[in-house]
Amino acid sequence: MRREPRPLTARQEAVLAVIKVWLAERGHGPTVREIGARVGLSSTSSVAHQLGRLEARGLIVRTGRDWSTCVLCEEPPARRPGLRSRGPGGGADGYTRPAP
């Protein structure tokens, strides 16, 4: 039995909205302090916690070490039951043919 993912909390939605607007306006991600100032969180660790939860859900990803390098991820395609990916170049048995 598969559980439906929990909806985003109000705080997670606010953090995600700040990131979306910031990226659209400036072309790079906001810092942890900038996010905290926009959503009303003074603790950088609580902002980092919210960012970590969004990253774990696959909504944002960091391209570097800092949170200011985060970018939005596209929605993953819905999986159809019973179908498996064979990977890149996989044949019917999941293996690729050796190069001639």
Helices and strands as residue ranges (DSSP letters): H 10-26, H 32-39, H 44-56, E 60-62, G 67-69, E 70-72
